[in-house]
Amino acid sequence: MASVRSALEAYPRPFWALVVGTFVNRTGLVVIPFLALFLTAERGYSVQLATLAVSLYGGGAFTGGLAGGWLSDRIGRRPVLLLSLGGAAAPVAAIPFAPTFATIAATSFAFGFLGEMYRPAVSAVVADLLPGERRARGYAVVYWAINLGAAIGPALGGWLASRSYTGLFVLEGVTLLGYAALIAVEVPETKPVEAEGASVVLDLGPVARDGALAAVSVAVLLVGIGFFQLFTTLPIVMTDLGLSEFDFGLVVAVNGGLIVLVGLPVAAYVGERMTSLWVPASVALMALGIACQVPASTFWAYAACAVIWTVGEMAFLPVVPTIVAGLAPTELRGSYQGVYHAAWGLSKMIAPALGGLVLANASSSALWGGSAALVAAASVVLLALLPTLRRRLVLEDARPVEVEA
């Protein structure tokens, strides 16, 4: 008990508020995995139109990531968090009542834009609050909270979808508002004092010229295009094989449950060795897990593949923001994280439409083979980047922001 208390006291109270809010939000993050199914099964749209709507969400996420990162450096982290989380509840609640595909498309884009703005701000807050030697474990804890929610959310989403798709949208809207309320009460502004001069004029030239940041973002983009097939086209493939929405929810729950059990120590271990071969190797393992879905046709086969790509995922995804935080100047933490999250957003925009196109014109085998190839290419990019990361990523003696514990 004393060791648990000591571990809790090692990090400031606002950090734990972010962790709790992340868990609450992720438990209710159920719309996007089931949006394509809602549009095809409930509203009768084609697979191409359904995946286009999910891609428009990704387009909003791409622009929202850039805007959220820039604004968090300019006006502060807290206003961005409140605007994003509070504002996203309205468009997500409106989607099931949208009368036409055009209005569904518009609300999906708005949901992506507002709903993703908070991510770079959260990543910047973690870097603000924690000194360099604690950041890897801090990001690992946030990632663990995401997947604790993911162990519950998809199964809950599958259960809701089998009864009422509208319940998915209501649940996500409520959890977004709950996270915003927690931020309003527990998280102060953390923007470092030395970055205050950037509030009037913010020079983004260093962001655009940073080749290492660009390479990391390209790797994230390639991983994301393959990885997001697991949450957009995988449910369509599984239902076409006669499996249910609940089966898909359980496959994703396997992913979240495994990360809950061992993700924290794995992510912390790799995060503290982020200039080693562990990072590109973890991405290669993700590629292997995706490729093994080519012959899969049963729930247990997909669950076994999920175990493989999950091990790679939990050794890579929580490490990336630690790398980006190490590359970023103090005054541009939000903007650097914004570029990273924008790469995820761009992959969310490309992945569903590309996956739908491949499914419509080729086969699921082509989908999983191509996705695995993209992720494998990302591991090569990261392998080539290792010498640069070893030169630049030296843990700094950064002072955490002084906040009330």
C-alpha positions in Angstrom: 0.0 0.0 0.0 2.9 2.3 0.9 4.5 1.6 -2.5 1.3 2.5 -4.3 1.0 5.7 -2.4 4.6 6.6 -3.1 4.1 5.9 -6.8 1.0 8.2 -6.8 2.8 10.9 -5.0 5.7 10.8 -7.5 3.5 12.5 -10.1 1.5 15.7 -9.6 -2.3 15.8 -9.1 -3.1 17.4 -12.5 -1.2 14.5 -14.2 -3.5 12.0 -12.4 -6.5 14.0 -13.4 -5.5 13.7 -17.0 -5.1 9.9 -16.5 -8.5 9.5 -15.0 -10.1 11.8 -17.7 -8.3 9.8 -20.4 -9.8 6.6 -19.0 -13.3 8.0 -18.9 -13.1 9.4 -22.4 -11.6 6.2 -23.9 -14.2 4.0 -22.3 -16.8 6.1 -24.2 -14.8 6.4 -27.4 -17.0 3.9 -29.3 -18.4 5.9 -32.3 -15.5 5.6 -34.8 -15.0 1.8 -34.6 -18.7 1.3 -35.3 -19.4 4.3 -37.6 -18.9 2.4 -40.8 -21.2 -0.3 -39.6 -23.8 2.2 -38.5 -23.8 3.8 -41.9 -24.0 0.5 -43.8 -26.3 -1.6 -41.6 -28.5 1.1 -40.1 -28.6 3.8 -42.7 -28.1 1.7 -45.8 -25.1 3.5 -47.4 -22.5 1.7 -49.4 -19.2 0.7 -48.0 -17.5 3.4 -50.1 -19.7 6.1 -48.6 -19.5 4.8 -45.1 -15.7 4.7 -45.2 -15.6 8.1 -46.8 -17.5 9.5 -43.7 -14.9 7.9 -41.5 -12.2 9.4 -43.7 -13.8 12.9 -43.3 -13.5 12.4 -39.5 -9.8 11.7 -40.2 -9.6 14.9 -42.2 -11.0 16.8 -39.3 -8.5 15.0 -37.0 -5.6 16.0 -39.2 -6.5 19.7 -39.1 -7.6 19.5 -35.5 -4.2 18.1 -34.5 -2.3 20.9 -36.2 -4.7 23.6 -34.8 -4.7 22.1 -31.3 -0.9 22.0 -31.1 -0.4 25.5 -32.4 -3.2 27.0 -30.2 -1.8 25.2 -27.1 1.5 27.0 -27.6 -0.2 30.3 -28.4 -3.2 30.6 -25.9 -2.3 27.8 -23.5 -3.1 24.1 -22.9 -6.2 24.5 -20.7 -8.4 26.5 -23.1 -7.6 24.0 -25.9 -8.6 21.1 -23.7 -11.9 22.7 -22.7 -12.8 23.8 -26.2 -12.0 20.5 -27.7 -13.6 18.2 -25.2 -16.7 20.4 -24.6 -17.1 21.3 -28.2 -16.9 17.8 -29.7 -19.9 16.6 -27.8 -22.4 18.5 -30.0 -21.4 17.1 -33.4 -21.0 13.5 -32.2 -24.5 13.7 -30.7 -25.9 15.1 -34.0 -24.5 12.3 -36.3 -27.3 9.7 -35.8 -30.0 12.4 -36.4 -28.3 13.8 -39.6 -30.9 13.5 -42.4 -28.6 13.3 -45.4 -25.1 12.0 -46.2 -23.9 15.5 -46.7 -24.9 16.4 -43.1 -23.3 13.2 -41.8 -20.1 14.1 -43.7 -20.1 17.7 -42.2 -20.7 16.5 -38.7 -18.1 13.8 -39.0 -15.5 16.3 -40.1 -16.5 18.7 -37.2 -16.4 15.8 -34.7 -12.9 14.9 -36.0 -11.6 18.5 -35.8 -12.9 19.3 -32.3 -12.5 15.9 -30.9 -8.8 15.6 -31.8 -7.7 19.1 -30.9 -7.1 18.0 -27.3 -4.6 15.3 -28.0 -1.5 17.5 -28.6 -2.5 19.6 -25.6 -2.5 16.6 -23.4 0.9 15.5 -24.7 2.3 19.0 -24.1 0.8 19.0 -20.5 2.6 15.7 -19.7 5.9 17.2 -21.0 5.3 20.4 -19.0 4.5 18.5 -15.8 7.2 15.9 -15.8 11.0 16.1 -16.0 12.7 14.3 -18.8 13.6 11.2 -16.9 10.0 10.6 -15.9 8.3 11.3 -19.2 8.6 7.9 -20.7 6.8 6.3 -17.8 4.3 9.2 -17.7 3.3 8.7 -21.3 3.2 5.0 -20.7 0.7 5.6 -17.8 -1.5 7.7 -20.0 -1.4 5.1 -22.7 -2.2 2.4 -20.2 -5.3 4.4 -19.1 -6.3 4.7 -22.8 -6.2 0.9 -23.1 -7.9 0.3 -19.7 -10.8 2.1 -21.3 -10.3 0.2 -24.6 -10.7 -3.1 -22.7 -14.2 -1.9 -21.8 -15.3 0.5 -24.5 -15.3 -1.8 -27.6 -17.2 -4.6 -25.9 -19.6 -2.1 -24.5 -19.9 -0.5 -27.9 -20.5 -3.8 -29.6 -23.3 -4.6 -27.0 -24.9 -1.1 -27.6 -24.6 -1.4 -31.4 -26.4 -4.8 -31.3 -29.3 -3.0 -29.6 -29.3 0.7 -30.5 -26.7 2.5 -32.5 -27.9 5.8 -31.1 -26.6 4.7 -27.7 -23.1 4.8 -29.0 -23.3 8.5 -29.8 -24.9 9.4 -26.5 -22.2 7.5 -24.6 -19.4 9.2 -26.3 -20.9 12.7 -25.9 -21.4 12.2 -22.2 -17.8 11.0 -21.6 -16.4 13.9 -23.6 -18.3 16.3 -21.3 -17.1 14.4 -18.2 -13.5 14.7 -19.3 -14.0 18.5 -19.9 -15.5 18.9 -16.4 -12.5 17.1 -14.8 -10.1 19.4 -16.7 -12.1 22.5 -15.5 -11.8 21.4 -11.9 -8.4 19.8 -11.6 -6.0 20.9 -14.3 -4.5 24.4 -14.2 -2.6 26.0 -17.1 0.8 24.3 -17.4 2.4 26.3 -20.2 6.0 27.0 -19.1 7.0 30.5 -18.1 9.9 30.5 -20.6 7.4 29.9 -23.4 5.2 32.9 -22.6 6.9 35.0 -25.2 5.5 32.7 -27.9 1.9 33.7 -27.0 2.1 36.8 -29.3 4.3 35.7 -32.2 5.0 32.0 -32.7 7.8 31.1 -35.1 6.9 27.7 -36.6 10.0 27.6 -38.8 11.9 25.2 -36.6 8.9 22.8 -36.7 8.9 22.9 -40.5 12.6 22.5 -40.8 13.1 19.6 -38.3 13.9 16.6 -40.5 13.8 14.2 -37.5 10.2 15.3 -36.7 9.3 14.9 -40.3 10.7 11.3 -40.4 8.9 10.3 -37.2 5.7 11.8 -38.7 6.1 9.8 -41.9 6.6 6.6 -39.9 3.5 7.4 -37.8 1.5 8.0 -41.0 2.5 4.7 -42.5 1.8 2.8 -39.3 -1.5 4.6 -38.9 -2.8 3.8 -42.4 -2.2 0.1 -41.7 -3.2 0.2 -38.0 -6.5 2.0 -38.4 -7.7 -0.8 -40.8 -8.0 -2.8 -37.6 -10.7 -0.4 -36.3 -12.5 0.6 -39.5 -12.4 -2.1 -42.2 -11.8 -5.1 -39.8 -15.4 -5.0 -38.5 -16.7 -5.0 -42.1 -14.5 -8.0 -43.0 -15.5 -9.9 -39.9 -19.3 -9.3 -40.4 -18.9 -10.3 -44.1 -17.5 -13.6 -42.8 -20.6 -14.1 -40.6 -19.1 -12.9 -37.3 -21.0 -10.3 -35.2 -20.4 -6.8 -34.1 -19.9 -8.3 -30.6 -17.2 -10.6 -31.9 -15.4 -7.5 -33.3 -15.8 -5.7 -30.0 -14.2 -8.7 -28.2 -11.2 -8.8 -30.6 -10.5 -5.2 -29.8 -11.1 -5.9 -26.1 -8.3 -8.6 -26.4 -6.1 -5.8 -27.6 -7.0 -3.5 -24.7 -7.0 -6.2 -22.1 -3.5 -7.4 -23.0 -2.2 -3.8 -22.8 -3.9 -3.4 -19.4 -2.1 -6.5 -18.1 1.4 -5.9 -19.4 1.4 -2.7 -21.4 2.6 -0.3 -18.7 6.0 -2.1 -18.0 6.5 -2.9 -21.7 5.9 0.8 -22.7 8.0 2.1 -19.9 10.9 -0.3 -20.7 11.0 0.6 -24.4 10.4 4.3 -23.7 13.6 4.4 -21.6 15.4 2.8 -24.5 13.8 4.7 -27.3 17.0 5.1 -29.3 17.5 1.3 -29.5 16.4 -1.3 -31.9 13.3 -2.0 -29.8 11.3 0.8 -31.5 11.7 -0.4 -35.2 11.4 -4.0 -34.0 8.1 -3.3 -32.3 6.7 -1.8 -35.6 7.9 -4.8 -37.5 5.9 -7.0 -35.0 2.8 -4.9 -35.7 3.3 -5.6 -39.4 3.5 -9.4 -38.7 0.3 -9.3 -36.7 -1.6 -7.5 -39.4 -0.2 -9.9 -42.1 -1.4 -12.9 -40.2 -5.0 -11.8 -40.7 -4.7 -12.8 -44.4 -5.9 -16.4 -43.8 -8.0 -15.6 -40.7 -11.7 -16.5 -40.8 -12.7 -17.2 -37.2 -13.0 -15.2 -34.0 -10.1 -17.1 -32.5 -7.8 -16.5 -35.5 -8.5 -12.8 -35.3 -7.9 -12.8 -31.6 -4.6 -14.6 -32.0 -3.5 -12.0 -34.6 -4.6 -9.3 -32.2 -2.2 -10.6 -29.6 0.7 -10.3 -32.0 0.0 -6.8 -33.3 -0.9 -5.7 -29.7 2.6 -6.6 -28.4 4.1 -4.4 -31.2 1.6 -1.6 -30.6 2.3 -1.3 -26.8 6.0 -1.1 -27.4 5.6 1.7 -30.0 2.6 3.9 -29.7 3.3 5.3 -26.2 6.9 5.8 -27.0 6.3 8.2 -29.9 5.2 11.2 -27.9 8.2 10.8 -25.6 10.5 10.9 -28.7 8.6 14.0 -30.0 8.8 15.7 -26.6 12.6 15.1 -26.6 13.0 16.7 -30.0 10.9 19.8 -29.2 12.1 23.1 -28.0 10.2 24.2 -24.8 8.3 26.9 -26.5 7.1 24.6 -29.3 6.1 21.5 -27.4 2.5 21.8 -28.4 3.3 22.5 -32.0 5.6 19.5 -32.2 3.0 17.2 -30.6 0.5 18.8 -33.0 2.5 17.6 -36.0 2.7 14.1 -34.6 -1.0 14.0 -33.8 -1.7 15.5 -37.3 0.1 12.5 -38.8 -2.2 10.2 -36.9 -5.2 12.3 -38.1 -4.0 12.1 -41.8 -3.7 8.4 -41.5 -7.3 8.3 -40.1 -8.4 10.3 -43.2 -6.6 8.0 -45.7 -7.1 4.7 -44.0 -10.8 4.2 -44.2 -11.3 5.4 -47.7 -8.3 3.4 -48.9 -9.4 0.3 -47.1 -12.9 0.6 -48.5 -11.5 1.0 -52.0 -9.4 -2.1 -51.6 -12.2 -4.2 -50.2 -14.6 -3.0 -53.0 -12.1 -3.7 -55.8 -9.8 -6.5 -54.5 -10.0 -8.6 -51.4 -9.4 -8.7 -47.7 -6.1 -10.6 -48.4 -4.9 -7.6 -50.5 -6.1 -5.3 -47.7 -4.1 -7.0 -44.9 -1.1 -7.7 -47.1 -0.9 -4.1 -48.2 -1.4 -2.8 -44.7 1.4 -5.0 -43.4 3.7 -3.7 -46.1 3.1 -0.1 -45.2 3.8 -0.8 -41.5 6.9 -2.7 -42.4 8.1 0.3 -44.4 7.7 2.5 -41.3 10.0 0.1 -39.3 12.7 0.7 -42.0 12.2 4.5 -41.7 12.7 4.3 -37.9 15.7 2.1 -38.3 17.3 4.6 -40.5 16.5 7.4 -38.1 18.1 5.8 -35.1 21.5 7.5 -35.4 19.8 10.9 -35.4 17.7 10.1 -32.4 20.7 8.9 -30.5 22.4 12.2 -31.2 19.5 14.4 -30.2 17.5 12.6 -27.5 19.5 13.2 -24.4 17.3 13.2 -21.3 17.3 16.8 -20.1 17.2 18.1 -16.6 13.9 19.8 -17.4 12.1 21.4 -14.5 8.5 20.3 -14.2 5.9 23.0 -13.9 5.2 23.9 -10.3 1.6 23.0 -9.6 -0.3 22.1 -6.5 0.0 18.4 -5.6 
